[in-house]
Each structure stands twice: as C-alpha cells, then as structure tokens.
Amino acid sequence: MNRRTLERDFQLQMFEIYRRSGEECGYHAIRYLQMLGEYGGLGTARVLLLPVEHMHEGFFKLAWEFKRPEITVEWLVLLEPWRQLFSEVELAKARQRLKDVGGQPPG
C-alpha cells in the first residue's frame, strides 16, 4: 500500500472513531470532528499525541469513563498498518496513555 492510500485509509478510520464513539457510547466529540476537517486524519492524530501533561478529553472519556480504549486514537495508531505513519515518540505516548488508564495497548 502506498503512503497516499495509507493516509487516506487512516483518515477513514479516524472518522470511524467519531461514528463509533457516538453510536456506541453516546459521545459526540464535536471538536474532534472539527479537527478532522481542519487537519485531516493524520494531522489530528499528531496533534492529539503531542506530549502534554494531561490526557485529552476524548481519550479520557472513551478509555476511562466508557472503558472503551479500542475506539481511541491512541489505540488506532498502534495498529498495523497505521503505526508506520507515526514516530517512535508518538507511538510511545499512545502506549503510555493506554497504560495510564489500565489498558493493555495492542501489538
């Protein structure tokens, strides 16, 4: 799969997170949807994976409150083939956040 196709398919998966969080948890992350429109899927994931002290609200709600880490951006980026789009620092941040809420990161 070439990089352009990989990025396009990743973006579709990022929109799928929005759909599933709304459908399965009743959580409609409007700011996340706005970010997807503004930065695209890859850009949004990179912004959300910036090394900040606190977890972003969407991750906390989905992974901690709803106990659904498998529908977070952090989970998605750790899966193949998406992980190749991210740096080791970004992947480590995703793994650590999942561990911080008691989750077992995929892979």
Secondary structure, 3 states (H helix, E strand, C coil): CCHHHHHHHHHHHHHHHHHHHHHHHCCCCHHHHHHHHHHHHHHHHHHHCCCCCCCCHHHHHHHHHCCCHHHCHHHHHCCCCHHHHCCHHHHHHHHHHHHHCCCCCCC
